[in-house]
Amino acid sequence: MGIDKPALIASLAEYDKSSLLIYLREVLDEMTEDQIENVFGELIYTESLYAMTPVEVIERIKVFYDDSIAGKYYAPFSINSKNYRRIPPETDAWFREISRWLDQSCKLAYAGESEAAAHGLAYCLELIDMMENGEDIVFAHEYGTWMINSKFDYKAIFEEVRDEV
């Protein structure tokens, strides 16, 4: 038996703003960090991205690049027949992060910031190539570019901005 989502939404719609905030605090106390990241991560992250300059975006992508190379997102475990489908939280985090930086770089391209977009996409695409070539960037039995959740055709945009720079 599942939760009746339309009924839940209708019930929540009857609450005033302060009651909803109290309820939200209680919900957050019951959620794991991964659940909070999955539900609210994009919202929180997007707000801080709007305030970044193109230079700040590239600096953050460089930090992500360096962290990836240093193994921050690489979390190996002993794979067996019971856990071979497990994706470590670090691997999920890497794919969320690369997706955000790809999207942010593409947004820079659409804003006319071709040079910054080209640099950001170059860093991200290099990481993707290393991941696809089996370097110790992320760990899971099955992973690949299909786990990237970009809203843009980042490869095509990279070709365009690379030619402009």
N, C-alpha and C positions, 0 to 999 in steps of 0.2 A: 504494500500500500504506500503510495507516494503522497507527497504534500500537494494539496490543491492550490497551485500557484495563483490563479486568478482570485480565489477566495482570500488568500493571504495578502495579496496586493490591495484588494478592496478593504480588508480589515485595517491594514497599515495606513491607507488613505484617510481614515477617520481620525487618526492621531494628529495632535498639533506638533509643531516643530520641536519644542523642548522635550516632549514625551518621546518623539522619534529619536532624538539625540541620546536620551537616557537609554532607550532600548538598544541603539547602535553600540553604545559603550559596553553594555552587557554582552552583546553578540560578539564584539571584538575580544572580550575576555575569554570567550569559549573557543575562539578560533586559533588554529596553529599559525605560525609565521608564514608557512607556505600557503595556507588558505587565505590569509590576509593579503599576501602578495598577489595571488591569483585573482582575487575579487577587486582589490582596491589599488594594486600596484601601479597600473597604467594611469589611473586618475592622479595619484600623488606625483608620479614621475613626470607626467605631462605638464603639470603646473610649473615645475621647476625648469623644464625644457623651454617653455615659452619665454622665460626671462633670460636665457643664455644668448650671448653674442656668438657669431660664427667662430671667433677665436676660442671662446670658452667651450664650444661644442667639440672642436678639434682637440683641445687639451684633454677633455674628458674621454674622447675616443682613444687618445694615446694612452691614458691611464688604463682603460679597459684592455687595450692591446697588450700593454706591458703586463698587466695582471694575468691575461690569458696565456702569454708566453711563459710566465713564471709558474704556471700550474694552479692558479687560484681556483679554477673551475674544474680541475681534473680530480675526480674522486673515485679511484678504482676500488672494486670489491671483488670477492671471489664469486664468479658467476657459476650457477648450477642450474639444473632443470627446474627448480622451483622459483628462482629469482631472475631468470634470464631476460625477462621483460622489464625489469626495474630500471627506471631512469633516476640516477642520483639527483637530489635537489640542486647540486652545483651545476649539473649539465642542463637542467631546466632553466636555471638562472642565466647561464651563458646564452642559451637560445633566446630568452626574453630580452637580454641586454643587446645582443647583436641585432635583433629585430628592431629595437628602439633606435639604435645608432644608424642603422640603414635608413629607417624612415626619417630620422632627423636630418641626415645628409641629403636625402632626396628633397625634403622640404627646403633646405638651403638652396638646392639647385633651382627649384621653382620660384624662390625669392630673388633669383638673380645672383646668388653668391656661388658662382661656378667654381672658383678656386677652392673655397672651403669645402664645397660639396665633393669635389674631385679628391681632395686629401682624405676626407672622412670615409668616402666609399673605398678608396684605395686601401686604407688600413683594414676596413671590415672585410673586403674581398680577399686580402692576403690571409687573414685569419680563417676565413671559410676554406680557402685552398689548403691551408695547413691542416685544418680539421678533416677535410676530405681525403688528404694524403696520409691520414693515420697518425699525425703527430699528436703528442699528449696535450691536447687543448681541452677536450671533454672526454667523458667515459660513459659508455653504455654498450650493450651487445649490438643493438641496432640504433643507429642515429644517422642523420644526414641533413642535407639542405631542406628536405621536406619538413623539418621541424622549425624552420625559419618562418616567422609570421609577419612578413613585411606587407605593407599596403601598396607598395610601389614595385614597378619593374626596375629594380635597382641596377641590374646589369646594363639595361638599355640607357638608363639615366647616366650611369658612369661613362658609357661610350660617348654620350653627348657632351658632358662637361669636361671629360678628358681632352676631347678635341678642341674645346674652347680655351683651355689653359695653356 
